Amino acid sequence: MTKGRILLIGRSDCLGEKGVQAGIWTAGVHGLAASTVIMNLTARDEGRNFDETELPGTFIVRQAEAILESQKIDVVKVGRLSSEEQIEATAQILDDSRLAGCPVLITPAFFRANDEPALGVRAIAHWKRRLAHRARMVVVTEREADALGGFQAEGREELPHVAETLATLGSETVLLSAQDPGGDGGLDIFLDAEGVLYQREFPVMREGEAGLDTPNFSTAMACQLALGHESREAARRARDFIVSEQNESAALTDFARIHGG
């Protein structure tokens, strides 16, 4: 018996390792059913995308309409978008009255695995105008934060200010997942709806492992929101999930309050 349903909005991956396929696996582990709105179809080998087809905005919206006509959605997770048309289609989906009160988690994923930009400057500006304020939680890496706010932290002490800058875009809560400038691990900076900042360290054993760009991290947080946890607890449980998946011996401390509120 499932505990709820997540709506995943993002790109497909024919290998089943990334995109909505990774999200479906994560939802299943958390006991949730998953419905999907596909933005892009990809055909790739282990090393690179060698073909990608962007679906038109009208068809993207039609997918969502078909889902919402028959299914109750408990949380929405929005991943990588590839154009202003897709951004606009996503905004239209999130404005549907059948999603009223449904928590929305958005991760911009502005950069592909090979570090090439997935969106241009104009499209990122459109993303900021049309999507940021619709999110209960925005989850970003340092590089995405720089693309959104034009502010790059030069040290650990500046990361909270980056999170506060991101909050001005309109989302209720922000989680900035960053490489710890003072160490070999990672650091989650969480800013809640009351303006209170928290931080939590986590291990990064090697690139892509339990780390900053693990695609399942944001989906795990969305799953925790669907299960009824408040945002900071959802972030804590999601990081525990990712780290334990990659390193069973790792032990994490809880979030520590920095300041604010």
Backbone bond lengths (Angstrom), bond angles and torsions (degrees), N, CA, C in turn:
res aa  C-N    CA-C-N  psi(-1)  N-CA   C-N-CA  omega(-1)  CA-C   N-CA-C  phi
1 M - - - 1.463 - - 1.529 109.39 -
2 T 1.324 117.00 127.33 1.459 120.20 -179.33 1.530 110.87 -80.39
3 K 1.333 114.98 157.73 1.462 121.83 -177.27 1.526 112.31 -99.48
4 G 1.319 118.13 1.46 1.452 121.59 -178.24 1.512 109.58 156.06
5 R 1.323 115.65 -171.67 1.470 120.19 -176.62 1.522 110.37 -138.92
6 I 1.335 115.08 134.47 1.456 122.23 177.02 1.522 108.79 -108.36
7 L 1.315 115.96 140.02 1.463 121.82 173.31 1.521 107.83 -101.96
8 L 1.324 116.58 116.69 1.462 123.01 -179.83 1.517 109.50 -100.35
9 I 1.320 116.90 123.34 1.459 122.40 178.45 1.521 107.45 -115.00
10 G 1.323 117.52 115.22 1.456 120.18 -178.00 1.515 111.84 176.63
11 R 1.303 115.41 -161.95 1.460 120.71 -176.20 1.520 110.82 -94.97
12 S 1.310 115.22 155.61 1.447 121.51 176.98 1.523 110.46 -87.87
13 D 1.325 116.64 157.80 1.467 121.95 175.85 1.522 108.01 -135.33
14 C 1.319 116.26 115.94 1.462 119.94 -175.20 1.526 112.72 -64.63
15 L 1.333 117.83 -23.68 1.462 120.78 179.10 1.528 112.38 -84.47
16 G 1.328 117.17 -9.28 1.459 120.51 177.04 1.504 115.07 75.07
17 E 1.350 117.93 17.27 1.460 121.54 -174.79 1.520 113.61 -103.99
18 K 1.323 117.97 -22.84 1.455 122.14 -175.63 1.531 108.93 -132.90
19 G 1.342 115.25 -169.68 1.450 120.06 174.17 1.514 113.51 56.03
20 V 1.326 115.83 -148.67 1.463 119.68 -175.33 1.521 112.01 -66.78
21 Q 1.341 118.15 -27.95 1.459 119.11 178.67 1.530 111.10 -64.09
22 A 1.331 117.31 -41.16 1.463 119.94 174.93 1.521 110.32 -63.37
23 G 1.332 116.13 -38.24 1.461 120.02 178.64 1.512 112.90 -64.73
24 I 1.330 117.12 -38.29 1.465 120.96 178.11 1.521 110.45 -61.78
25 W 1.349 116.07 -42.84 1.470 119.95 178.44 1.522 110.43 -61.57
26 T 1.330 117.07 -46.59 1.462 121.04 -178.98 1.523 111.13 -62.44
27 A 1.335 117.01 -42.05 1.465 120.50 177.77 1.521 110.81 -60.22
28 G 1.332 116.83 -43.59 1.455 120.43 -179.73 1.511 112.79 -62.28
29 V 1.332 116.90 -40.63 1.464 120.93 177.96 1.526 110.46 -61.27
30 H 1.325 116.74 -33.99 1.470 121.04 179.90 1.532 112.55 -86.44
31 G 1.317 117.43 3.15 1.457 120.61 177.63 1.510 114.37 83.06
32 L 1.335 117.49 16.15 1.460 121.50 -178.96 1.526 111.10 -105.10
33 A 1.311 116.26 147.59 1.458 121.48 168.14 1.519 108.67 -82.92
34 A 1.329 117.00 156.19 1.462 120.97 -177.73 1.520 110.80 -129.49
35 S 1.323 114.88 134.62 1.462 122.21 168.35 1.521 107.38 -114.69
36 T 1.330 117.16 152.59 1.462 119.67 -171.56 1.522 112.44 -132.33
37 V 1.318 114.27 138.75 1.466 122.53 167.47 1.522 106.24 -112.53
38 I 1.327 116.18 113.52 1.459 121.57 -175.14 1.526 110.07 -89.78
39 M 1.329 115.32 128.88 1.457 121.98 177.70 1.525 112.05 -93.34
40 N 1.328 115.82 -45.92 1.461 122.44 -176.93 1.518 109.57 -133.78
41 L 1.319 116.23 141.24 1.451 122.20 170.03 1.525 107.67 -98.97
42 T 1.315 116.96 131.33 1.459 120.07 -178.00 1.521 110.15 -123.05
43 A 1.311 114.34 146.34 1.462 122.02 170.64 1.516 106.44 -125.83
44 R 1.331 117.17 116.76 1.460 119.58 -173.33 1.517 110.26 -144.42
45 D 1.337 115.00 158.53 1.450 120.27 170.62 1.524 107.96 -100.46
46 E 1.315 118.07 -168.57 1.461 120.38 -176.92 1.523 113.05 -66.67
47 G 1.322 116.48 -23.87 1.450 118.99 -173.32 1.508 115.99 -96.71
48 R 1.354 118.36 -27.97 1.461 118.69 -172.86 1.518 110.53 -164.10
49 N 1.345 115.72 161.41 1.458 120.50 168.12 1.518 107.85 -76.37
50 F 1.316 118.32 125.84 1.457 118.26 176.87 1.519 112.81 -109.83
51 D 1.313 116.89 -4.94 1.460 119.72 173.04 1.521 108.25 -161.40
52 E 1.326 116.02 141.73 1.461 120.61 -179.86 1.520 108.74 -149.61
53 T 1.320 115.98 134.26 1.459 122.10 -179.61 1.516 109.28 -121.07
54 E 1.316 116.29 121.82 1.465 121.76 178.30 1.515 109.59 -87.31
55 L 1.321 115.92 129.71 1.459 120.64 179.36 1.532 109.97 -83.53
56 P 1.324 117.62 146.37 1.472 120.44 -178.62 1.520 111.95 -69.18
57 G 1.329 114.90 152.61 1.453 120.53 -177.28 1.512 114.09 -57.93
58 T 1.326 117.67 -37.85 1.465 120.13 -179.56 1.521 111.32 -63.12
59 F 1.327 116.97 -38.07 1.465 120.24 179.78 1.523 110.65 -73.73
60 I 1.328 117.15 -34.03 1.464 121.20 176.18 1.527 110.02 -60.27
61 V 1.315 116.46 -47.71 1.465 120.71 179.68 1.518 110.54 -64.97
62 R 1.316 117.07 -37.45 1.467 120.66 -179.44 1.530 110.93 -63.26
63 Q 1.323 116.99 -37.91 1.464 119.25 175.87 1.526 110.67 -57.65
64 A 1.333 116.17 -47.20 1.460 120.50 -179.19 1.518 111.39 -63.60
65 E 1.322 116.86 -41.60 1.466 119.92 179.65 1.516 111.09 -60.55
66 A 1.325 116.97 -41.23 1.459 120.46 179.32 1.526 111.25 -63.12
67 I 1.339 116.66 -38.23 1.461 120.93 178.66 1.517 111.15 -68.05
68 L 1.339 116.43 -48.13 1.458 120.43 -173.90 1.524 112.74 -71.61
69 E 1.314 117.00 -19.46 1.465 120.22 176.30 1.520 112.42 -67.42
70 S 1.338 117.13 -24.05 1.462 118.81 -172.23 1.532 114.23 -131.14
71 Q 1.329 118.58 -8.65 1.459 120.25 -173.94 1.525 111.64 -129.55
72 K 1.331 114.83 143.82 1.464 121.13 173.77 1.520 108.39 -91.14
73 I 1.314 116.75 125.72 1.449 122.25 -178.93 1.526 109.73 -101.49
74 D 1.334 116.42 132.84 1.462 121.39 -178.57 1.521 113.14 -99.00
75 V 1.323 118.06 -22.05 1.463 122.25 177.66 1.523 107.80 -159.90
76 V 1.336 115.53 149.64 1.464 121.51 176.51 1.514 108.49 -119.37
77 K 1.338 116.14 132.78 1.456 121.31 174.29 1.529 108.62 -120.11
78 V 1.331 116.22 123.13 1.461 122.66 -179.30 1.521 108.67 -108.23
79 G 1.323 116.01 126.55 1.455 120.83 179.39 1.517 111.84 -108.91
80 R 1.344 116.27 -137.65 1.461 121.05 -172.47 1.522 112.01 -69.77
81 L 1.333 114.79 132.14 1.458 123.31 173.64 1.527 108.07 -117.56
82 S 1.331 116.36 150.70 1.467 119.52 -169.40 1.522 114.81 -115.52
83 S 1.344 118.36 -1.68 1.460 118.89 -175.89 1.519 109.78 -164.19
84 E 1.324 115.33 165.95 1.464 120.33 174.87 1.520 110.85 -63.03
85 E 1.321 117.29 -34.28 1.468 120.36 178.38 1.530 110.59 -62.56
86 Q 1.325 116.79 -41.79 1.451 119.56 178.34 1.525 111.42 -68.32
87 I 1.317 117.53 -37.69 1.464 121.15 176.70 1.524 110.03 -60.85
88 E 1.320 116.43 -45.11 1.460 120.68 -179.72 1.522 111.17 -65.01
89 A 1.334 117.09 -40.72 1.463 120.30 178.02 1.522 110.89 -63.11
90 T 1.333 116.96 -39.52 1.457 120.98 179.21 1.522 111.08 -65.83
91 A 1.319 117.51 -42.11 1.465 120.78 176.79 1.526 110.55 -59.91
92 Q 1.311 116.66 -40.44 1.470 120.82 178.48 1.523 110.78 -63.40
93 I 1.330 117.07 -41.05 1.465 120.82 178.10 1.524 110.49 -62.76
94 L 1.329 117.06 -46.58 1.461 120.98 -176.32 1.525 112.26 -67.93
95 D 1.323 117.59 -21.16 1.461 121.71 177.87 1.527 113.22 -82.75
96 D 1.337 117.19 -6.48 1.464 120.78 -179.76 1.529 109.65 -61.01
97 S 1.312 117.19 131.33 1.459 121.88 -176.33 1.527 112.37 -61.05
98 R 1.330 117.68 -24.19 1.462 120.77 179.89 1.531 112.39 -71.83
99 L 1.328 116.66 -10.19 1.462 121.24 175.10 1.527 112.03 -103.80
100 A 1.319 116.90 8.71 1.464 120.57 -179.35 1.529 109.97 -58.46
101 G 1.326 116.47 128.78 1.459 121.59 179.73 1.507 114.70 81.84
102 C 1.316 117.75 -4.60 1.458 121.72 -179.13 1.532 109.25 -81.20
103 P 1.332 118.74 126.80 1.469 119.23 179.15 1.523 111.25 -63.69
104 V 1.335 114.95 139.68 1.465 121.88 -179.75 1.521 108.24 -121.92
105 L 1.323 116.70 126.47 1.459 122.29 174.41 1.518 107.98 -113.45
106 I 1.331 115.75 129.11 1.466 120.51 -177.72 1.521 109.22 -123.95
107 T 1.306 115.84 129.63 1.461 121.45 170.47 1.524 107.28 -119.35
108 P 1.328 118.14 122.45 1.468 119.05 -170.09 1.519 114.44 -67.89
109 A 1.335 118.19 -34.51 1.472 121.28 179.70 1.526 110.92 46.51
110 F 1.326 115.82 54.76 1.469 120.85 -175.98 1.522 113.53 -73.64
111 F 1.352 116.84 -10.49 1.461 119.43 -175.22 1.519 110.48 -127.35
112 R 1.318 115.42 138.98 1.456 121.03 178.26 1.526 110.44 -77.53
113 A 1.331 115.68 173.96 1.461 120.66 -177.07 1.527 112.26 -60.68
114 N 1.325 116.84 -28.86 1.471 120.42 178.94 1.525 112.14 -89.47
115 D 1.355 117.03 12.86 1.465 124.89 177.40 1.522 113.63 73.56
116 E 1.331 118.03 6.21 1.462 119.89 173.99 1.529 109.47 -74.56
117 P 1.349 118.20 142.31 1.462 120.41 178.15 1.525 111.50 -63.28
118 A 1.325 115.90 136.66 1.465 120.91 175.20 1.524 110.71 -90.41
119 L 1.340 117.56 -19.56 1.461 122.81 179.12 1.525 108.74 -136.21
120 G 1.333 115.95 146.77 1.448 121.07 174.67 1.518 111.89 -82.92
121 V 1.315 116.17 176.24 1.463 121.84 -176.78 1.528 111.31 -60.49
122 R 1.322 117.28 -43.64 1.466 120.64 -179.64 1.524 111.19 -63.66
123 A 1.339 117.29 -41.80 1.462 120.73 -179.78 1.530 110.80 -67.56
124 I 1.334 117.70 -37.36 1.464 120.31 177.04 1.527 110.63 -63.53
125 A 1.324 117.15 -39.85 1.468 120.59 176.16 1.525 110.42 -61.40
126 H 1.329 116.20 -39.42 1.476 120.65 178.00 1.526 109.91 -66.33
127 W 1.322 117.32 -40.15 1.471 121.60 176.71 1.529 110.39 -57.72
128 K 1.324 116.45 -43.98 1.459 120.94 -179.49 1.525 111.10 -62.84
129 R 1.323 116.45 -41.70 1.470 120.42 -178.15 1.522 112.29 -70.37
130 R 1.314 116.98 -39.15 1.463 120.41 -167.04 1.531 114.71 -100.05
131 L 1.344 118.05 -22.59 1.464 118.35 -171.60 1.521 115.22 -119.23
132 A 1.314 118.43 -35.81 1.468 119.82 -169.86 1.526 112.27 -55.68
133 H 1.318 118.10 -43.33 1.456 120.88 -175.76 1.524 113.12 -74.76
134 R 1.331 117.02 -10.14 1.461 120.71 178.96 1.530 112.23 -86.75
135 A 1.317 117.77 -4.88 1.463 121.95 -173.65 1.519 111.87 -95.26
136 R 1.315 116.05 137.32 1.460 119.23 166.26 1.524 109.21 -72.61
137 M 1.335 116.50 -37.37 1.451 120.45 178.97 1.524 109.82 -139.80
138 V 1.326 116.17 133.67 1.460 122.41 171.23 1.522 107.37 -109.86
139 V 1.336 116.33 131.74 1.454 122.39 -178.37 1.527 108.36 -118.66
140 V 1.331 116.47 121.03 1.465 120.28 -173.82 1.519 111.00 -136.32
141 T 1.321 115.61 157.01 1.459 122.85 167.85 1.533 108.24 -92.99
142 E 1.321 116.20 173.28 1.466 120.38 178.91 1.529 111.66 -58.43
143 R 1.325 116.80 -43.70 1.458 119.82 -176.15 1.529 110.58 -66.06
144 E 1.325 116.37 -39.66 1.459 119.74 177.01 1.520 111.15 -66.84
145 A 1.330 116.71 -37.55 1.462 120.56 176.85 1.519 110.86 -61.29
146 D 1.316 116.96 -39.59 1.458 120.96 178.19 1.521 110.50 -64.83
147 A 1.331 116.66 -40.58 1.471 120.19 178.92 1.525 111.39 -65.86
148 L 1.333 117.21 -32.43 1.461 120.99 -178.21 1.526 112.67 -83.17
149 G 1.330 116.40 -40.85 1.453 119.62 -172.88 1.507 115.40 -113.46
150 G 1.323 117.54 -7.24 1.451 120.48 -178.75 1.513 113.05 64.61
151 F 1.330 115.63 31.88 1.465 120.20 -176.98 1.518 108.50 -135.56
152 Q 1.319 117.75 118.47 1.451 122.80 -179.84 1.517 109.30 -112.79
153 A 1.332 115.91 123.98 1.459 120.16 -178.47 1.518 110.52 -69.29
154 E 1.330 115.79 135.87 1.459 121.00 176.84 1.523 111.70 -100.06
155 G 1.307 116.27 -3.39 1.461 120.83 178.92 1.511 109.82 -166.14
156 R 1.308 115.49 166.66 1.465 122.09 -177.85 1.521 111.98 -56.16
157 E 1.325 116.41 -38.07 1.470 120.02 -175.84 1.528 112.54 -67.05
158 E 1.339 118.25 -17.48 1.460 120.74 -179.35 1.524 113.13 -89.79
159 L 1.333 118.10 -12.42 1.458 120.86 -176.30 1.535 112.92 -61.17
160 P 1.342 119.92 -40.61 1.465 118.68 176.80 1.528 112.53 -59.22
161 H 1.331 117.27 -37.32 1.460 120.11 178.52 1.530 111.12 -65.57
162 V 1.328 116.50 -35.59 1.468 119.82 175.90 1.523 109.87 -61.90
163 A 1.336 116.94 -44.28 1.469 120.57 178.96 1.530 111.03 -62.03
164 E 1.328 116.86 -41.02 1.466 120.06 178.92 1.524 111.02 -65.28
165 T 1.327 117.20 -36.68 1.461 120.72 176.65 1.522 110.78 -62.89
166 L 1.328 116.78 -42.06 1.464 121.10 179.51 1.528 111.38 -64.44
167 A 1.322 116.92 -34.46 1.462 120.32 -178.58 1.518 112.12 -64.35
168 T 1.323 117.46 -24.47 1.464 119.61 179.25 1.529 112.11 -67.71
169 L 1.332 117.50 -12.39 1.461 120.20 177.37 1.524 112.12 -73.70
170 G 1.347 117.02 -18.34 1.453 118.58 171.79 1.506 117.37 120.60
171 S 1.331 119.48 -6.42 1.462 119.25 179.50 1.530 109.50 -74.16
172 E 1.320 115.46 155.14 1.463 120.38 -177.19 1.522 111.49 -68.38
173 T 1.333 116.82 -44.35 1.457 122.07 179.61 1.523 109.51 -134.91
174 V 1.333 115.91 157.24 1.468 122.10 -178.65 1.519 108.54 -132.26
175 L 1.320 116.98 136.71 1.453 121.45 168.72 1.518 108.19 -123.56
176 L 1.345 114.85 119.24 1.457 122.57 177.71 1.521 107.83 -105.28
177 S 1.325 115.92 115.97 1.459 121.47 179.63 1.519 108.02 -101.36
178 A 1.334 116.52 114.35 1.460 120.87 -169.02 1.516 111.62 -130.81
179 Q 1.320 115.35 153.27 1.463 120.57 168.18 1.516 107.23 -71.10
180 D 1.318 116.65 129.45 1.461 120.31 -179.45 1.528 109.20 -68.61
181 P 1.357 117.72 113.29 1.466 119.67 -178.92 1.526 113.39 -60.39
182 G 1.327 116.48 -19.20 1.452 119.07 -177.86 1.518 114.45 -102.01
183 G 1.325 117.85 7.60 1.454 119.20 -176.63 1.512 111.76 -160.28
184 D 1.335 115.05 -169.59 1.455 121.11 -176.54 1.522 112.47 -97.83
185 G 1.301 117.14 -2.68 1.457 120.33 -176.64 1.516 112.66 -100.44
186 G 1.319 114.31 -161.45 1.448 120.59 178.32 1.515 111.06 -118.33
187 L 1.319 115.50 168.25 1.457 121.34 -176.17 1.519 108.84 -142.01
188 D 1.328 116.83 124.45 1.460 121.97 172.48 1.522 108.50 -95.70
189 I 1.333 116.55 124.29 1.465 122.51 173.06 1.519 107.30 -107.81
190 F 1.332 116.13 120.05 1.466 121.07 -177.14 1.520 109.65 -115.29
191 L 1.325 116.50 130.07 1.461 122.88 177.00 1.517 108.41 -118.53
192 D 1.337 117.24 118.69 1.463 119.58 -175.34 1.520 111.92 -90.84
193 A 1.323 115.10 -179.51 1.463 121.33 -174.72 1.519 112.70 -67.05
194 E 1.345 117.44 -19.23 1.462 122.03 178.95 1.519 112.18 -91.53
195 G 1.324 117.09 1.61 1.450 120.57 -179.47 1.519 114.19 82.48
196 V 1.341 116.95 16.55 1.452 121.56 179.11 1.524 108.75 -91.00
197 L 1.322 116.53 131.80 1.453 122.79 -178.63 1.530 110.89 -101.28
198 Y 1.341 114.79 139.58 1.457 121.98 176.94 1.525 108.06 -132.82
199 Q 1.318 116.04 158.19 1.455 119.51 174.12 1.518 110.21 -139.40
200 R 1.324 114.74 154.91 1.456 121.18 -179.96 1.518 109.38 -151.74
201 E 1.313 116.32 129.88 1.455 120.68 178.60 1.525 109.88 -87.91
202 F 1.340 115.04 150.44 1.461 119.85 174.65 1.522 109.01 -145.99
203 P 1.318 117.92 155.33 1.468 120.28 -176.38 1.523 111.97 -80.75
204 V 1.320 115.37 145.29 1.459 122.02 169.19 1.525 105.72 -122.86
205 M 1.317 116.11 103.09 1.459 120.09 -175.43 1.532 111.51 -76.30
206 R 1.305 117.15 -40.98 1.456 122.43 174.86 1.518 107.12 -155.23
207 E 1.315 117.41 166.44 1.459 121.71 -175.13 1.517 110.86 -55.77
208 G 1.356 115.29 128.37 1.450 120.67 177.25 1.516 114.47 85.69
209 E 1.328 118.69 -5.42 1.457 120.97 -177.75 1.519 110.53 -103.50
210 A 1.315 115.55 120.06 1.466 122.51 -179.40 1.516 111.20 52.40
211 G 1.315 116.61 26.27 1.450 118.32 -166.19 1.506 115.47 -113.71
212 L 1.326 114.31 -143.72 1.453 121.01 -166.48 1.524 112.78 -80.76
213 D 1.320 117.11 -31.98 1.453 119.82 -172.81 1.519 112.82 -111.72
214 T 1.321 117.55 17.31 1.455 120.30 177.51 1.522 109.10 -63.43
215 P 1.330 118.97 116.19 1.467 119.34 -172.88 1.514 113.55 -64.15
216 N 1.329 117.21 -24.19 1.457 118.65 -177.13 1.527 113.63 -79.11
217 F 1.334 118.17 -12.70 1.461 120.16 -176.06 1.523 111.52 -61.63
218 S 1.334 116.70 -51.98 1.464 119.10 -178.85 1.523 111.17 -66.53
219 T 1.336 117.73 -35.24 1.460 119.57 176.90 1.520 110.71 -66.38
220 A 1.334 117.07 -38.54 1.459 119.80 176.83 1.525 111.04 -61.27
221 M 1.334 117.07 -38.53 1.466 119.96 176.60 1.521 111.32 -64.64
222 A 1.338 116.27 -42.10 1.460 119.55 177.87 1.525 110.50 -60.99
223 C 1.324 116.82 -40.44 1.465 120.58 178.17 1.520 110.96 -61.04
224 Q 1.327 116.40 -41.53 1.462 119.86 179.58 1.531 111.33 -66.03
225 L 1.328 117.13 -35.04 1.465 119.80 174.14 1.522 110.64 -63.43
226 A 1.338 116.34 -41.76 1.467 120.56 179.05 1.523 111.26 -63.35
227 L 1.328 116.80 -30.41 1.461 120.83 179.61 1.519 112.49 -81.14
228 G 1.332 117.26 0.82 1.454 121.50 171.50 1.511 116.09 99.65
229 H 1.329 118.33 7.72 1.462 120.58 179.75 1.522 110.78 -83.05
230 E 1.319 115.68 144.56 1.463 119.03 175.70 1.525 108.85 -69.49
231 S 1.318 115.97 168.46 1.461 120.44 -165.36 1.525 114.05 -60.83
232 R 1.338 118.06 -45.95 1.465 118.84 -177.23 1.519 110.90 -68.53
233 E 1.327 117.56 -39.25 1.456 120.00 176.94 1.529 110.62 -65.33
234 A 1.334 116.40 -36.84 1.467 119.93 176.42 1.521 110.42 -61.84
235 A 1.328 117.00 -42.21 1.467 120.84 178.51 1.522 111.27 -64.34
236 R 1.331 117.04 -41.24 1.461 120.71 -179.98 1.522 110.76 -63.45
237 R 1.325 116.54 -47.88 1.462 120.68 -178.13 1.531 111.46 -66.15
238 A 1.327 116.73 -36.41 1.465 119.86 -179.79 1.523 110.78 -66.38
239 R 1.337 117.51 -42.44 1.465 119.40 178.68 1.526 110.45 -65.65
240 D 1.330 117.31 -39.88 1.461 119.97 175.94 1.524 110.46 -57.96
241 F 1.319 116.37 -42.68 1.462 121.63 -179.27 1.522 110.85 -61.29
242 I 1.340 116.91 -47.81 1.463 120.69 -176.95 1.527 110.83 -65.35
243 V 1.324 116.73 -46.05 1.456 119.67 -178.23 1.530 110.65 -65.14
244 S 1.326 117.86 -42.45 1.462 119.83 -179.58 1.517 111.75 -67.04
245 E 1.343 117.55 -30.76 1.452 120.43 176.20 1.526 111.16 -64.69
246 Q 1.332 116.42 -33.45 1.453 121.27 -175.15 1.530 113.22 -96.49
247 N 1.325 116.59 -26.88 1.459 119.56 -174.79 1.525 108.52 -153.09
248 E 1.319 116.25 96.75 1.455 120.96 -173.09 1.528 112.56 -63.86
249 S 1.332 117.35 -22.56 1.462 119.99 -176.56 1.529 112.96 -87.23
250 A 1.336 117.03 -8.40 1.468 119.67 -176.79 1.526 110.67 -71.25
251 A 1.316 115.55 139.37 1.464 121.43 176.46 1.524 108.37 -123.06
252 L 1.322 116.94 129.81 1.449 121.58 -177.87 1.525 110.33 -109.05
253 T 1.310 115.77 144.28 1.456 120.70 171.34 1.521 108.76 -82.77
254 D 1.327 116.76 170.13 1.456 120.33 178.03 1.529 109.63 -79.62
255 F 1.335 116.07 171.18 1.460 120.29 173.41 1.529 109.32 -61.56
256 A 1.320 115.92 139.75 1.460 121.66 174.93 1.534 108.29 -109.65
257 R 1.313 115.34 132.17 1.467 119.04 179.11 1.523 110.15 -69.56
258 I 1.342 114.94 135.40 1.462 119.14 177.51 1.525 109.23 -96.42
259 H 1.331 115.50 -65.95 1.464 120.36 178.37 1.529 108.91 -169.83
260 G 1.328 115.50 177.16 1.458 121.48 175.98 1.506 111.71 106.30
261 G 1.357 113.09 173.69 1.456 120.23 177.82 1.507 113.16 82.00
